[in-house]
Amino acid sequence: MLFSYGCSRAPGGLARGDNVKLFPIRNDSDHQRALELASSLIQSESGSSDEAILDALATLIDAYERKRFPIEEPDPIDYLKFTMDQRGLTASDLVPLIGQPNRVYEVLSGKRGLSIQMIRRLHRGLGIPLEVLIAEPKRA
């Protein structure tokens, strides 16, 4: 057990003053139990012991989910294409940000990498995170 607090609400109809013990989340079953407990505490009053439990539980859930379900960094060109698709942009819309049309097509096909100037303009013009734009492309 990691912590034990008095709790006013918990799964299974626990009443005020019943102890709820926080536990390490080591597997999917523990994760599900933690999510159910968090769900029962979500309406906690500010400053209550329930809120303290929920805060600690959220930290445990977050740590488990980051380890169990890692999110891979996106490829910069795939992210650019996704942004274009979401905003209804065409290659010609990227000319002010990347350069001549042939350069835009070279970038989109992966034949040319992004320069520092292109990265800055794409970040400012389209709001693409710098971390995504400077990442190593996943293409061969």
ChimeraX commands (.cxc) that place a marker at each C-alpha (Angstrom):
marker #1 position 0.00,0.00,0.00 radius 0.5
marker #1 position 1.20,3.48,-0.77 radius 0.5
marker #1 position -1.19,5.71,1.17 radius 0.5
marker #1 position -4.30,5.49,3.27 radius 0.5
marker #1 position -6.76,8.35,3.74 radius 0.5
marker #1 position -10.20,8.70,5.20 radius 0.5
marker #1 position -12.61,8.93,2.29 radius 0.5
marker #1 position -16.19,10.16,2.10 radius 0.5
marker #1 position -17.07,8.35,-1.14 radius 0.5
marker #1 position -15.66,5.31,-2.88 radius 0.5
marker #1 position -16.79,2.42,-5.06 radius 0.5
marker #1 position -19.08,-0.12,-3.50 radius 0.5
marker #1 position -20.93,2.38,-1.32 radius 0.5
marker #1 position -18.22,3.19,1.21 radius 0.5
marker #1 position -19.32,5.88,3.62 radius 0.5
marker #1 position -17.59,8.95,5.05 radius 0.5
marker #1 position -14.64,7.95,7.21 radius 0.5
marker #1 position -14.08,4.60,5.49 radius 0.5
marker #1 position -10.44,4.12,4.60 radius 0.5
marker #1 position -9.47,3.94,0.96 radius 0.5
marker #1 position -5.99,2.67,0.31 radius 0.5
marker #1 position -4.03,3.80,-2.71 radius 0.5
marker #1 position -2.14,1.02,-4.39 radius 0.5
marker #1 position 0.57,0.70,-7.00 radius 0.5
marker #1 position -0.81,0.17,-10.49 radius 0.5
marker #1 position 1.09,-2.78,-11.92 radius 0.5
marker #1 position -1.33,-4.33,-14.41 radius 0.5
marker #1 position -4.55,-3.73,-16.33 radius 0.5
marker #1 position -6.67,-5.00,-13.44 radius 0.5
marker #1 position -5.08,-2.50,-11.04 radius 0.5
marker #1 position -5.52,0.19,-13.69 radius 0.5
marker #1 position -9.23,-0.56,-14.03 radius 0.5
marker #1 position -9.65,-0.49,-10.23 radius 0.5
marker #1 position -7.86,2.87,-10.07 radius 0.5
marker #1 position -10.05,4.32,-12.83 radius 0.5
marker #1 position -13.20,3.23,-11.00 radius 0.5
marker #1 position -11.97,4.77,-7.75 radius 0.5
marker #1 position -11.03,8.00,-9.53 radius 0.5
marker #1 position -14.44,8.11,-11.18 radius 0.5
marker #1 position -16.14,7.87,-7.78 radius 0.5
marker #1 position -13.98,10.73,-6.44 radius 0.5
marker #1 position -14.28,13.09,-9.40 radius 0.5
marker #1 position -16.91,15.29,-7.71 radius 0.5
marker #1 position -14.76,15.79,-4.59 radius 0.5
marker #1 position -14.94,19.09,-2.73 radius 0.5
marker #1 position -11.91,21.33,-3.00 radius 0.5
marker #1 position -9.55,20.83,-0.08 radius 0.5
marker #1 position -11.17,17.57,1.05 radius 0.5
marker #1 position -9.33,14.34,1.76 radius 0.5
marker #1 position -11.17,12.91,-1.27 radius 0.5
marker #1 position -9.51,15.53,-3.44 radius 0.5
marker #1 position -6.09,14.59,-2.04 radius 0.5
marker #1 position -6.76,10.94,-2.82 radius 0.5
marker #1 position -7.94,11.81,-6.33 radius 0.5
marker #1 position -4.82,13.91,-6.95 radius 0.5
marker #1 position -2.48,11.12,-5.85 radius 0.5
marker #1 position -4.50,8.54,-7.76 radius 0.5
marker #1 position -4.39,10.65,-10.94 radius 0.5
marker #1 position -0.59,10.77,-10.66 radius 0.5
marker #1 position -0.42,6.98,-10.34 radius 0.5
marker #1 position -2.80,6.47,-13.28 radius 0.5
marker #1 position -0.83,8.90,-15.44 radius 0.5
marker #1 position 2.47,7.16,-14.68 radius 0.5
marker #1 position 1.01,3.74,-15.51 radius 0.5
marker #1 position -0.61,4.94,-18.75 radius 0.5
marker #1 position 2.58,6.67,-19.94 radius 0.5
marker #1 position 4.48,3.44,-19.41 radius 0.5
marker #1 position 1.79,1.07,-20.71 radius 0.5
marker #1 position 0.55,3.15,-23.65 radius 0.5
marker #1 position 3.49,5.26,-24.87 radius 0.5
marker #1 position 2.74,7.78,-27.57 radius 0.5
marker #1 position 5.26,7.75,-30.38 radius 0.5
marker #1 position 6.46,11.12,-31.65 radius 0.5
marker #1 position 4.92,11.88,-35.05 radius 0.5
marker #1 position 6.93,12.14,-38.25 radius 0.5
marker #1 position 7.29,15.85,-39.18 radius 0.5
marker #1 position 6.13,15.37,-42.77 radius 0.5
marker #1 position 3.19,13.17,-41.77 radius 0.5
marker #1 position 2.21,15.81,-39.22 radius 0.5
marker #1 position 2.45,18.52,-41.90 radius 0.5
marker #1 position 0.29,16.46,-44.27 radius 0.5
marker #1 position -2.23,15.85,-41.47 radius 0.5
marker #1 position -2.35,19.59,-40.73 radius 0.5
marker #1 position -2.88,20.31,-44.43 radius 0.5
marker #1 position -5.71,17.78,-44.61 radius 0.5
marker #1 position -7.40,19.11,-41.46 radius 0.5
marker #1 position -7.26,22.70,-42.70 radius 0.5
marker #1 position -8.04,21.97,-46.34 radius 0.5
marker #1 position -4.66,23.27,-47.50 radius 0.5
marker #1 position -2.94,22.39,-50.76 radius 0.5
marker #1 position 0.74,22.28,-51.66 radius 0.5
marker #1 position 0.42,25.74,-53.19 radius 0.5
marker #1 position -0.71,27.08,-49.80 radius 0.5
marker #1 position 2.70,26.05,-48.43 radius 0.5
marker #1 position 4.74,28.07,-50.94 radius 0.5
marker #1 position 4.98,31.13,-48.63 radius 0.5
marker #1 position 6.16,28.85,-45.80 radius 0.5
marker #1 position 8.48,26.46,-47.64 radius 0.5
marker #1 position 9.45,28.10,-50.91 radius 0.5
marker #1 position 9.01,27.38,-54.60 radius 0.5
marker #1 position 6.41,24.76,-55.59 radius 0.5
marker #1 position 9.05,22.20,-56.56 radius 0.5
marker #1 position 10.61,22.58,-53.08 radius 0.5
marker #1 position 7.20,22.04,-51.45 radius 0.5
marker #1 position 6.76,18.79,-53.40 radius 0.5
marker #1 position 10.30,17.67,-52.52 radius 0.5
marker #1 position 9.58,18.25,-48.82 radius 0.5
marker #1 position 6.21,16.51,-48.94 radius 0.5
marker #1 position 7.71,13.49,-50.76 radius 0.5
marker #1 position 10.56,13.23,-48.24 radius 0.5
marker #1 position 13.26,14.00,-50.80 radius 0.5
marker #1 position 14.22,17.23,-49.05 radius 0.5
marker #1 position 14.49,17.90,-45.33 radius 0.5
marker #1 position 13.12,20.94,-43.58 radius 0.5
marker #1 position 15.52,23.85,-43.19 radius 0.5
marker #1 position 15.63,26.03,-40.07 radius 0.5
marker #1 position 13.80,28.78,-41.96 radius 0.5
marker #1 position 11.09,26.38,-43.12 radius 0.5
marker #1 position 10.68,25.06,-39.57 radius 0.5
marker #1 position 10.29,28.57,-38.20 radius 0.5
marker #1 position 7.76,29.58,-40.86 radius 0.5
marker #1 position 5.72,26.37,-40.51 radius 0.5
marker #1 position 5.67,26.83,-36.74 radius 0.5
marker #1 position 4.58,30.47,-36.96 radius 0.5
marker #1 position 2.25,30.04,-39.92 radius 0.5
marker #1 position 0.53,26.78,-39.04 radius 0.5
marker #1 position 1.22,26.44,-35.33 radius 0.5
marker #1 position 2.96,23.09,-35.72 radius 0.5
marker #1 position 4.97,22.40,-32.54 radius 0.5
marker #1 position 8.70,22.95,-32.93 radius 0.5
marker #1 position 9.36,19.58,-31.26 radius 0.5
marker #1 position 7.51,17.87,-34.09 radius 0.5
marker #1 position 9.19,19.83,-36.87 radius 0.5
marker #1 position 12.74,19.26,-35.61 radius 0.5
marker #1 position 12.26,15.53,-35.04 radius 0.5
marker #1 position 14.18,13.11,-37.20 radius 0.5
marker #1 position 11.94,11.96,-40.07 radius 0.5
marker #1 position 10.94,8.31,-39.86 radius 0.5
marker #1 position 11.25,7.87,-43.62 radius 0.5
marker #1 position 14.09,6.02,-45.30 radius 0.5
marker link #1:1,2 radius 0.2
marker link #1:2,3 radius 0.2
marker link #1:3,4 radius 0.2
marker link #1:4,5 radius 0.2
marker link #1:5,6 radius 0.2
marker link #1:6,7 radius 0.2
marker link #1:7,8 radius 0.2
marker link #1:8,9 radius 0.2
marker link #1:9,10 radius 0.2
marker link #1:10,11 radius 0.2
marker link #1:11,12 radius 0.2
marker link #1:12,13 radius 0.2
marker link #1:13,14 radius 0.2
marker link #1:14,15 radius 0.2
marker link #1:15,16 radius 0.2
marker link #1:16,17 radius 0.2
marker link #1:17,18 radius 0.2
marker link #1:18,19 radius 0.2
marker link #1:19,20 radius 0.2
marker link #1:20,21 radius 0.2
marker link #1:21,22 radius 0.2
marker link #1:22,23 radius 0.2
marker link #1:23,24 radius 0.2
marker link #1:24,25 radius 0.2
marker link #1:25,26 radius 0.2
marker link #1:26,27 radius 0.2
marker link #1:27,28 radius 0.2
marker link #1:28,29 radius 0.2
marker link #1:29,30 radius 0.2
marker link #1:30,31 radius 0.2
marker link #1:31,32 radius 0.2
marker link #1:32,33 radius 0.2
marker link #1:33,34 radius 0.2
marker link #1:34,35 radius 0.2
marker link #1:35,36 radius 0.2
marker link #1:36,37 radius 0.2
marker link #1:37,38 radius 0.2
marker link #1:38,39 radius 0.2
marker link #1:39,40 radius 0.2
marker link #1:40,41 radius 0.2
marker link #1:41,42 radius 0.2
marker link #1:42,43 radius 0.2
marker link #1:43,44 radius 0.2
marker link #1:44,45 radius 0.2
marker link #1:45,46 radius 0.2
marker link #1:46,47 radius 0.2
marker link #1:47,48 radius 0.2
marker link #1:48,49 radius 0.2
marker link #1:49,50 radius 0.2
marker link #1:50,51 radius 0.2
marker link #1:51,52 radius 0.2
marker link #1:52,53 radius 0.2
marker link #1:53,54 radius 0.2
marker link #1:54,55 radius 0.2
marker link #1:55,56 radius 0.2
marker link #1:56,57 radius 0.2
marker link #1:57,58 radius 0.2
marker link #1:58,59 radius 0.2
marker link #1:59,60 radius 0.2
marker link #1:60,61 radius 0.2
marker link #1:61,62 radius 0.2
marker link #1:62,63 radius 0.2
marker link #1:63,64 radius 0.2
marker link #1:64,65 radius 0.2
marker link #1:65,66 radius 0.2
marker link #1:66,67 radius 0.2
marker link #1:67,68 radius 0.2
marker link #1:68,69 radius 0.2
marker link #1:69,70 radius 0.2
marker link #1:70,71 radius 0.2
marker link #1:71,72 radius 0.2
marker link #1:72,73 radius 0.2
marker link #1:73,74 radius 0.2
marker link #1:74,75 radius 0.2
marker link #1:75,76 radius 0.2
marker link #1:76,77 radius 0.2
marker link #1:77,78 radius 0.2
marker link #1:78,79 radius 0.2
marker link #1:79,80 radius 0.2
marker link #1:80,81 radius 0.2
marker link #1:81,82 radius 0.2
marker link #1:82,83 radius 0.2
marker link #1:83,84 radius 0.2
marker link #1:84,85 radius 0.2
marker link #1:85,86 radius 0.2
marker link #1:86,87 radius 0.2
marker link #1:87,88 radius 0.2
marker link #1:88,89 radius 0.2
marker link #1:89,90 radius 0.2
marker link #1:90,91 radius 0.2
marker link #1:91,92 radius 0.2
marker link #1:92,93 radius 0.2
marker link #1:93,94 radius 0.2
marker link #1:94,95 radius 0.2
marker link #1:95,96 radius 0.2
marker link #1:96,97 radius 0.2
marker link #1:97,98 radius 0.2
marker link #1:98,99 radius 0.2
marker link #1:99,100 radius 0.2
marker link #1:100,101 radius 0.2
marker link #1:101,102 radius 0.2
marker link #1:102,103 radius 0.2
marker link #1:103,104 radius 0.2
marker link #1:104,105 radius 0.2
marker link #1:105,106 radius 0.2
marker link #1:106,107 radius 0.2
marker link #1:107,108 radius 0.2
marker link #1:108,109 radius 0.2
marker link #1:109,110 radius 0.2
marker link #1:110,111 radius 0.2
marker link #1:111,112 radius 0.2
marker link #1:112,113 radius 0.2
marker link #1:113,114 radius 0.2
marker link #1:114,115 radius 0.2
marker link #1:115,116 radius 0.2
marker link #1:116,117 radius 0.2
marker link #1:117,118 radius 0.2
marker link #1:118,119 radius 0.2
marker link #1:119,120 radius 0.2
marker link #1:120,121 radius 0.2
marker link #1:121,122 radius 0.2
marker link #1:122,123 radius 0.2
marker link #1:123,124 radius 0.2
marker link #1:124,125 radius 0.2
marker link #1:125,126 radius 0.2
marker link #1:126,127 radius 0.2
marker link #1:127,128 radius 0.2
marker link #1:128,129 radius 0.2
marker link #1:129,130 radius 0.2
marker link #1:130,131 radius 0.2
marker link #1:131,132 radius 0.2
marker link #1:132,133 radius 0.2
marker link #1:133,134 radius 0.2
marker link #1:134,135 radius 0.2
marker link #1:135,136 radius 0.2
marker link #1:136,137 radius 0.2
marker link #1:137,138 radius 0.2
marker link #1:138,139 radius 0.2
marker link #1:139,140 radius 0.2
view
